[in-house]
Amino acid sequence: MSKATSELAREENAADEDTRSDYEFQRPANVSVEGSIMSAPKLRLYKVEEDHPSHSPRVRKIHVGVQGIANHHLLKGDQGDARTRKAALKRIVTPYNLQVKMDHSLRRISGQETVSELQELSPEAIIERLAHTDNLAEQAEILGTLKQLKGLDWDTKMDAKSSSTTTVRDLLKEVYERASVSTSWFILRYTAGLLGKRIDTLAKALTDILILQKQVTVGLPPEPREKVITAPLAPCQIAELIQQASGEDSLMAMLTQEILVYLAMIARTQPQLLRQMLRLRIGLIIQMMGSELARSMECSSTEDALFRLFSMSPFDTKRLLLNLLSGNEVRRPRHHHSWTSSQGKTVMKKSTGVRHAALIAAAASFDENSAAFQETSDIIKEEEDLERTREQWCRRRKIDGALNRCPPGFYERIYLLLERVNGLKLGDSVIHQSLTKEMTRGEIKFALKVENCINCITTPEYRQLCVEAMMVLGTMISHDTDRVIELHCIICVDDLVAHAHRLFLEDHQKNKANAILCCASQINSDENQTPKELHCCGPHNICKHFFDTPPAGRYGTMSYLVRALTFFIKDSVPSKNGKLAINCAVQ
C-alpha cells in the first residue's frame, strides 16, 4: 500500500493541528486512464441516465463509479423525493451484519447481480463480462470472484495481441492504481486486500503498543475467531493473523492494519488516551467507529455508516478514532441555512437536521424580537439539547466496553474482593480466589487474568454494567476495614445486575418514569417467576433505559447495585439496629 502509506505519512503531522471532524465526501473531477489492459479505453467515473419522465428533469440517477462509492448523494439536485432516494439507496446498499459475517461486496454497491450469481458463470463468461464493463467497482468485484475461483496467477488471456500472460494479479494491480489516482478509498482497500498487501510498519506499530504493556486483538469476539497478540511478530505473521481473523473480508483486513498503525501513533504521542486499557480490541473498535458514524451523521442504518467508514480517507479515519478514544462528540458537519421574513430581513440561521423545521419556517413570518419567535427558538434549543443527551450513557458504556476501559484502581479492588470471597462468576467464566495465592495485587498478570474472564461478555454495554457491579463489590470490601464481611461463596455478578435491574423497573413503575413505556409495564409481582422478554429487546434481558442511566445519583445504576448487594449479603453480615454494621458508601 505504498500510496496509501505515503498518504498516512503526509497527514500524520497535520492530524494534531486540525480539529475539524468533517466526514462528508466531495465528488472529484473525472479521471481518465489510458492504455488499459481491459477493453474500456477510458475510465468513466460517472454515468448519468434520465430518470422516469414523470419525475423532475433535475432528478437523475448517478451510477456508482469510482468516487460514487464514497458519495451517498445519489440524486443530482434537490428535487428528488424521499421514495426515490430510498429506492436508490436500497439498490446500492444491502443489509449488512458485522456480527455474523463481514461481507462488503462491491457487487452490492455497483447495483449488479450478486457474487453467487457471478460464481455460477464459467470463467470465460466472467472474463467476457469484465471486458465489456467500464465500471471500476464492477471490475474490482469481478476480479475478486476470479481470484476466489482461479487464484491470482491464472492467465485471463485478455491481451490476445501480446505473447505475455495477463493474470488476475496484473488486472487487480491496474484497478488498484486507478483507485489510487482517483482516491477511491473503498476500492483501494478492497483491491489491496485481494492483492495481499500490507503496511510496512506493522511490526514497529505492534511493538510500540506492546511496550506500554498492552495486548492487541484482531477480529471480533469470541475466541478463537478473535486472535490475541501478546508478543512482537514479523510483519508477515501479523498480516497472516489479521487475515485469519478477517476471513475472506479484504476490506476488514486492510482497515485492521490501518487502525493498528493509528493506535501505535497514539501510543507514541498521546499515551494517556490508552490508560485503563489492557487489551486493544481492534474488531470492536471498528464496530464502534461504524456505530458512531451512524449516530452522528444520521445515517439510515449501521450498514450505511460502515459503508462510509470503509470509504473514508486515512486522515478522516484517524480523526474518528481519536474522537472515539478521547470521548469527544463525533458530530455531523453543520451547514447553516437562512430564513428571511416577508420584509426580506434574515430572521435566523439554523443547522440542517433539526426535526422542527416547520416551526422554524413558521417563525420566519415574525419579527426576530417578537415573543413568538423567541418561544420557537427556545423549543428548538430544547430539542437540540434533548437530542444531544439522548442515549448518552448507553453510548458511553458501549464505547468503554468496546475499548476494554476500566475505572482507576479496579484490579486492586478485585484483588481485595477475592481475598474475602471464593470467586466471581461472569457468564460461564469464574475468577477463582486461588489467583490471590499465586499473584500479587499490582501484578499485570493478575489484571490480564481478570480481563480475560470479563471478555467472555461479548456485549460492550452489558460488560460495562458488570464492571460497575464488580466495582461496587470491591468498594464495599475496601470500606470494611474491620474485616466484618467474609462471604464464603462464589458471587454471581449476573444475578447482582439482574436484581439491580428489577429494582430499577420497580421504581420506574412506581414513579411512572421512562421505562413504564416499555419494560416496567410488564414486571412480575413475584420475583421468583421467570422474567418475560422485554419490549425493548435489550441485550441480556436488560431494559435499554437502564443502560442509559447515569452511575451516580439517587436513581443511578450504582445506587441500584448497592441496594441489590445489600439484599444478597443481608444474612451474611452482622447488623446494628437493623442496619449493616459496615459503611458501604459508593465513591
N, C-alpha and C positions, 0 to 999 in steps of 0.2 A: 504493500500500500504506500508506494513512495510519494505519490501526490497528496494522498490524504494525510500522511505523516508530516510532510512539509507544511500542510495547512495547519496542523496542530502546533508545530514549532513556531510558525509565524504568529499565531494568535494567543499562544500561552502567555507572553509578556503583556499583551493588551487586555487579558481577561480580568485582571485585578483592578484595572482602571475604569473599565466600562461597567456601569452599574445598571444598565438597561437590561430588561428581560423581554426582548421583542422576539416573539416566536412566529410572527407572520412571515409568509413567504411571498416573494415577488416573482413575476414571470420574467425570465431573461430574454434577451434578444435571440433571434433564431441563429442556430449554429449549423454550419454546413461542413460536412466531412466528405472529401473527395477520395477517390481511389479505394473504395470499399471492396473487400473480398466478396461481400454479398452483392446481389444484383442491383439493389437500390443505389443509384449513383449519388443521391443526395439525401441527407438526413433531414426529415421534416419534423420539426418539434411539435407543431400544432396543425391539425387538420380540422377545419370548421365546416359544418353542414347546416343547411337551413332546417329549422325545426318545422313542426307541423304548421300548415298555412294559417290555421286559426289562431296561432299564437302571435304575440307581438314580433315585429321584424327584428327587434333588438335581442330577442331570446334566441340564443344559439347554443348548441351542444358542443362543448370542447372535448374532442377525443384526447385521451390521455397520451401524451408523448413523453419527452424526457422530463422537463420541469413540471409537467402536468401532474406527475406523481407526487410532487411536493406542494401542490397547489390545489386547494379544495374549493376555489372559486369556479364552480362547474358551469355556471351560466354567465355569458357575457352581458353586461348591463345590469340594470336594477329592476327590470320589469318582470323577471321570472317569478311565477307563483310558487307557493310552498310545495304543492304536489309535484310540480315538475322538478324542483330541486331535490325533493326526497327520492323521487324515482331515479334521478341521475346518480345520487349518492348510493342508492341501493344497488345500481348496476355496477358500480365501481368497487365498493367496499362490502364484503360479505361478512357474516358473523364470525367472530374470532374468539377463541377461548384459550387464554395463556396458560391456565392450569392444566388443561387436558392435552393440548398439542399446539406447539408454537409453529404454525404453518402460515407464512406470509407470502402466498403465491403471487407472483407478478401477473399470472394469467387472470387472477381475480381482479386485479387493478386495471388491466388493459380491457376488461369487459368482454373477453372472448371465452371460448369453451374452457372447461376445467382441465386440470392436469390429467385426471383419469381418462378423459376423452382423448387427450394427446397421446397417452401411453397405449391406447388401443390401436393407434395408427402404426403402420410399418415405418421403419427408419427412413425409407425412401420418400414416403408421403410426408413425413415430418420435414425432411430436407426441402421438399418442394414447397411446403408451407413457409419455410424460412426464406426461401429465395424470392417469394412474392410479397413479403411484408417489409414495410419501412418503419414500422413502429418499434422503437428501441426496447420498450418494455416487453413487447411480444417476442422480439428476438432473444432477449435475455431468458425468458421463460422457456422458449423452445430449446435453447441450448442447455438449460438446466435439465430438461427432460432427456435430451440426448446424452448428457453426462450420466444420468441415472441408468439409462438403457445400455449404452455402449462404452462409457468411460471417456476420459479426457483425450486419449490418444487415438481415438477412432477417426479414420480418414473419411471426411464427408464428401470428397470428390466434387466440391463446388467450383473449384477453379480448374475447369477442364482444359483451358488453354495452356496451363503450366504443367510441367512434369513433376513438380514438387507436390507433396501432400498438403492438404488443408484440414487440419484436425479440429476437433471441438475446442481444444485449448486455444488454438490460433483465433478462432472466431470469438471466443469469450474474451480474449485479450483485446480484440478490436472493440467489442462492446464496452469493455472496461475503460478503454482510452476515450471513447466517445462520451461516456458518462463523466469522465474526469474533465473533459473540455467544457461540458455543459453544467458541471457541478450538480448533477443529479445524484444526491447522496443516497437515495434509496437504491437505485440501480448500481451505484458504485459499491455499496456494501454487499449487495446481493452477488454481483459477479466476483468481487474479491473473495467472498466466502466459497463460491464454486471453484475458484482457482486455488484455494487453499493458502491464500496469502496471510501473512502475519506481520504484526508490528515488530520492528527490530529491537525495540527497547523493552520487550515483555519481561525478560529476566531481571533487568535492572529495576523495573517498576515493582515486580513482586518482592524483590529484596528490600526496597525502600519501605514497603509496608510491614514485612516480617520483622525488621529490626526494631519496630515500635511494639513488638510483642503482640501483633495482631495475626489472626488467621484469615484466610481467604477461602470462600466457597464460590463455585460456579455452578450454574444450573438452578433449577427450582427444587425446593424440598418436596418430599423427604429423601433421605439417602436410600439406596445407592445412586439415585439419579443426580442428587446434589453431591458434587465432588469437593472434598476438603483438601486444601493445600496448606501444609504446615512447615515446609522446608523449601529452600531455594531450589529451582529447577532450571533446566536449559530451556531456551525459547521453544524448541520443537516439542518438548514434553509438556510445556504449558499449553501450547496450541492444541496438542492432542487431547489433553484433559478437557479443554473447553469444547472441542468438537464432540467428545463423548457425551458431555453433559447437555449439549445443544441438539444432539441427534442429527437429523438432516436439515436443520434450520440454519441456513447460511447467514441470514440476517442477524439472528441472535448470537451466533458465534463471533461475528465481526464486532457487534456492539459490545459484547462482553469484553473483548480485547481493549476497545476504546475506554470503557468505564474503568478497567484495571489501570490503564495509563493515567487517567484523570485522578483516580484515587491516590496514585503514587505522587502526582503533582501536589495534591492537597496535603498528603502526609509530609512532604518536604517543606511546604510553605505555610500551611495552616494546620498543624497537628492538633490544635485544640478542638477542631471540629470532629475529630475521631476519638475523643475521650469517652470513657464509659462504654466503649465498643470493643469487645474482644475478638469478634468474628465479623468480617465484612462479607455479607451475603449478596453477591452481585446480581443473582437472579431476582431476588426480592427487591433490590434497589431499582432494577429496571422496571419491574412491575409497578412500583410506587411512582416512578417517573411518569409512566403512562397514566396512572390514576390522577396525578397532579395536573397533567395536561388536560385530561378530561374535565376536571373540576374548574380549572382556571380559564380555559378557553371556551367553556360552554359547548363542548363537543357533543354531538348527538349520541355518542356511545363511547365506551372504552376502546372499542375497535378503531374508531376514528382517531382517537388520541394516540394509540400505539402506531397507527399508520403515520401520523405526523412525527412521532418520535423517531422512527426509522428514516424519515426524510429530512431531519434537522441537520444543519451544518455542525461540524465539530465544536465550533465556538458556542453555539446555542445549546448543544448537548452538555458541555461542561458547565455553562452558566446555570442550566436547570439542575444539574447535580449539586452545585454549590448552594443553590437556594434550598434544596431538599435537606442537605446536611446542616445548614445554618439555621433552619427553621423560618427563613424568610418566606413571605407570601409570594407564590408564583401567580402573577396576575396577567390578564389579557391586556394587550396594548390598548390604551384608551384613545379613541378618536372622537373629537368633540363636534357636535352639530349645533347650529344656532337656529332658534325660532324667533321670528320677528312679528311684531304686533301689526295691526292694521295701519298704523301711522308709519310703518317702515323702521321702527326702532328695534334694535336687538333686545329681546327680553331676557333670554337666559341661554346658557350653554350647558349641555348635558351629554354625558358619555353614552355610547351605544350599549345595548344590552339591558337597559332599565325596563323593568316589567310594566311600569306605569307610564308608558309613552303617551297614552291617551290623555292622562292628566296633564302632562307637560304641554301637549298640543292645545288643550283647553285653556291652560294658563296663559298661552300666548296672546289671547284676546284681552288680557287685563294689563293694567299698569304694573310694573315690577315692584312698586312701593305699596300696592294695594294689599289689603288683608287676605283676600282670596289667593293672591299669588304667593304670599308668604306661607299660608297654610299648605298650599300644594307643595312648595319647596320642602317644608318640614316633613310631609308624608313621604316624599321621595327620599329624603335623607334617612328617615327611619327605616325605609325599605332596604336601602343600601347597607345600613348598619346591621340589620337582621340578616341580610344575605351573607355578610362577612363572618358573622358569628355562628351561623347555622352549621352544625356538624364540626365545629372547631375542635372539640376534644376528641371526637371519634377520629378525625383526620390526624390529630397529633399522636394518638395511640397507634394508629396504623403505621405512621412513619417511624415512631420509636421502636415498634415491634419489628418492622422490616429491617431497621438498622441495627437490631440487637442492642439497643441502648438501655442501660440500667441506671437507677439512681446512684448517687455517690454513697460509698460505704455499704453497698448492697451485699457483696460477697462476704464481708466481715460479719455482717449481722446474720447471714445464713449460717456461717460457721458457729456463732454463738447459739443459734437456734438448734443446730444439730447436736450440740452438747447436751441439750435438755430433752430432746425427743428421739425416737427410734429412727425416724426418717420422714421425708416429704414425698408425697406421691403426686405426680402430674401426669394425667393420662395413664399410659401403660408403663411409664418410667418411674423409678424410685431413687431418690437421693438418700443413701444409707448413712447412718451415724458413723459407720466404720471409717468414713473419709477423714473424720477428725482425728482418728488414731494414726493415720498414715501421712497426713499432710498438716502443714501449719496454716495459720489464719490468713496470712498475706501471700501465700504461695500461688503463683499463677496457674499451676497445675490444678489446684483445687477449684479455682474460678472456672477453668475450662471444663472440668467435670460437671459442675453445676450448670454451666451454659449448655453443655451437650444434652442434659436432661430437659432443660427448658425448651430447647429447639425441637423437641418432639411435637410441640404445638405448632401447627402449620398456619394458623390464622393469626396475623400480626396483632390485631386489636385485642383478641382474647389472650394472647400471650402476655400482653402488657398488663391486662387486668390481673392475671396470675402473679406477675411480678409485684404489683401493688399489694396483693394479698400476702405474699411472702414477706414483703417489706413491713407490713403491719405485724406479722408474727415476730419478725426479728426485732422490731421496735419494742414490742411488749417484753421480750426477753431482756433487752438491754436496760429497760427500766426496773426490772426485777433484780435489784442489787442484793436482796436478802436470799435469793435463790428459793423463793417460795414455790415456784412452778416447776414441777417435774412430771412431764407428760410421757409416760412410758408407752407410747403408741406411735403409729405412723399416721401423720396428719395428711388427709386428702385435700389438697388445695382446691380441686374442682368442686368439692362439696362446700367449702367455705365460700367460694364465689357464687355458687348456686343459691345458697341461703341468703347471702347479701342481696342478690338479685331479687329474691322473693320479698325481702323486707322493702326493697325499693318499689316494687309493684304495689305492695300493700299501702305504702304511703301515698303513692300516686292515685290509687283507687279511693283512698280516704279523702284526699285533698282535691280530687278532680283535676289532676295535673296532666301533663302532655301524654304520658303513657296510657291514660284512660282511653285514648283514641285507638289504641291497638291492643297491647298485651295485657294491661291492667284490668281490662273489662272482662277477661275470662279466667282470672286467677281462681284456683280451687280454694274452697274454705278449709279443706283438710289437706295439710301439707304432706301427709303420707301418701296421697294419691299421686299417680304418675302425672307429671305436668303435661298439659296439652301443647300441641305445636303452636308456636307464636304466630300472630297475624303478620308481623313484620319480617318473619323468616330470618331473624338474626342468627349469626353463627353460634354454635354450641347452645342453642335454645336460650340465648340472652337477648333481651329487648334492645333494639338499636338506640333507644333513649338512654339506657344505662351506659352504653359505650360512649355516649355523648355527654355524660355527666362529669363535671369537673371533680378532681380528687378532694379538694378542700371544701369546708363549709358544713353546715348542719345537714344538708341533704347531698353531700358529696359522696363519692364512692368509698373514700377512706372511712367515713362515718358509718356507712352500712357494713363495711368489712369488720370494723371494730365491734359493732353490735352482733354480727354473726359469730365472731370469735368468742365473745362472752357467752353466747348460747352454747357453744361447743365445750368450753372449759369450765362452765359454772360448777360442775360436780367434781372437778379435779383439783380445785384450789380452795383454801380456807377463806372464810368471809368474816367481815366485821359489820354488824348491824345490817345484815342482808346485802352488803356490797363486797366486791372483790377486795382483798387485802393488798392489792398492788396498784400502782399508778400506771395505767396503760394509755396515757395520753399520746396521741399521734403527733409527731413533729412534722 
